[in-house]
């Protein structure tokens, strides 16, 4: 299936140590990019880019590249801005990272959350700092322990995996290409990256306070996301090693004040050029890659959709959509179809390496769509599981399928409603999958936060979304002539 979706993962940033502690704070102490690092980054770049929805082009990408190179050269990794490959990713998650070799990435939804150019520089500078400090090499062993299969659930998927194709296919749906890039750093590594990133800002002419304001934006966005989802999830990856974001913001402010004093004052924020650059940028899910709307996954290119049961989550990957919850896990993907649905199911099962102990392929129909399925039993160690392949043929040349893993003897288990929900897109699905865009509007006389929020392309939390997107204080009135970001169809 053409890039179905992206894997949710959040920005990794940190706090501790003083600016003068790391030797790398001095530009001359940094080892420039080596040929082997460039080769390593080049080898990973294609998979990582694909895992996050591909590169997003146009004027926004050109702007991000220009700012990214301007801040990256301050690291001492290279004096030539062209040595850095800066990519704007077509992803609806809030993420930024860098990998060895001069490759730097930021997602368009994180870009939309920012409020000026200095914040963009701060985020990218922080990520480049991880590379300058060679943090990736220091966490390599940790990345090997951080099995992607664990993300799908050690009890169910991990037990199937072993060396089998079942585990491999399920893990690929989560996204092995981005695993190293988004694995969390240690507290001390995040602290060092904060310190170095702040030190880069005045060298590039930016206000060093930009990192602290961006951290506040991220915290506010995470709080709102939890409210919208109706959950109290743990902190996102960017804050996982730092349970007190407020302390981190205060420390970043203190570091910025010290750096600004040595630099002779604050630098630019660049709000006007930033707003001009992002005006009109796609926001949220790209309909061409699929849209998550609450518990619904909608795929406009195939004109199909499905719904996940209550208490299950759905997330996007480059090769598959992952569904996770208590008691069962699943992935949804697509492949070409030759008209024989039983053969399609057999092909998927063969890729999984799960032929042993399977039942015959059975034909059925789901919501008027031809379907077929089979169940196989798998054993690894002391844990037995059922693996179901459930496929659908809504068109002549392309079929879709779920791979469901549940405890032995349960078949589809708690995900039986999932396979029954596969359907042709409805008019309601089509409306929910419309693309949204960031628009920059000028406040007029009489405008209020509430009146502008009414223009937001959301059915819920419009005022709260407006405030987080623009870092607006609820008690502060808007002034005529101010510019604010909104999201519209």
C-alpha positions, 0 to 999 in steps of 0.5 A: 500500500502506498505510504498508509500512515506515520508512526506516532512518536514525539520530540526528544528533548531534555534538562540538567548540567550547566552550559559550561560543564560539557566540553562540547560547549566549545565549538572547537571540541566537536569532531566534524562529520566523518565519512563513515557517519555520512555513510551511516546517515545516508543508508538510514535516510530513505527508510526514516523519511518513508516511515514519517510519511515521506518528505513534504515539499514546497516553500515550507520545506525550503524555509525549514532547510534554510533555517536548519542549515543556519543553526546546524553549522553552529554545532561545529560538525561542518562549516558548510551549510550544504553538509546538512540535509534538512527534511520537513516530514509529511507527518501529523505527529509532533517530532524532530530528530537528527541522525549521524551524517548531517541528517536533520528532520522535523515534522510539519505538525510540530512546525505548525505548533511553533510560533516563530523562526527562533523556535524552529532553530531551537528545536533543530539545534537541540537535535543537531546537538545530540549528533554533535555529542555523539549520543546515538553511539552511546545509546546503540545498545539501548536501541537493541534492547528496545524491541519494536515487538515490545511496543506491540505487547510482549505477551502476545506479539513477542511470543509469536516473534522469535525468528518467524515472519509473523514477528517480523511483519508486525514489527515492520508495521511499527517502523524499524527505520525510525526506531533508533532516531526516536528512541529516548535519550538519557536525562544527562544526554537531553540536558547536554543537548538543551545546553548546546542547542541554547548556545547555538542560538545567539551564534546564529542570531536567534533569541536563546529563550526560544527553546524554553518557549517551545518546551512550554508549547509542547507541554500545552499540546500534550495536555490538550491531546490527553484531554481530547483523547480522554486519557491520562497517558504517560508523558510523551517521549520527549519528556519521558525522562523528565517528569517535571516539565516546569523545572525544565522550562525554568532551567532553559530560561536560566541558561538562555539568560546566561547565554544572552548576557555573554552574547550582549543581548537577545537575538531575533525571533523571526515571527513575521517570516515564519508565519508567512512561510507556514501559511497554507501548509497542510495540517494533521493527517494527509488524506492520501496516506489515511486519516485517523478520526477518533476511533475511525481509520479512513483511507480515501485512496482506497475508499475504505474505512474501519473502526477500532473498539473502545479502549484500543488505539490506532497508529500510523506506520509506513507499511501498516496501521497498528491497532493495540489494546488489552488482550489483542493486537492487530495490523492493517495493510494492503497488497495487489489482488489477482481475483482469488481471495483465498490465494491472497490470504495464503500469500499473507500467511506465507509471509508471516511464516505461520502455516503450521496448525492453521484452519482452511481459508473460509469465505464470507462477506462483511458489509457487502464486501467479499472477505476471507479468513483463516486462523493459525496457532503459534507457539513460542516458549511457553506462550501460545497465541492465535493469529488470524488473517482476515482479508477483504476485496472491495475492488478488482485489483487491490485487497486489504487485510488485518493480521490479528494476534490474540491469546490462544483459544480466543481467535479474534478475541476483543478485536472481532468488532474490528474486522466486522467494521471494515466498510466502504467509505460513507459520506460521513467518512469522506467529510472527516477525511477532508484535508485541513490547512494552517491559515494565518489571519489578521485580527480585526476590531471586535474579534475575540479568541472565541470568535476566531476559534469558531473558524477552526475546522474542528467539532470539539475543543476549537478554542483550546486548540486555538490557544495552544496553537498560538500560545494565547493567554485566556485572560489576554484580549486579542489586539487588532492587527495581531496575526494568529494561526487557525486551521481550516478546510 
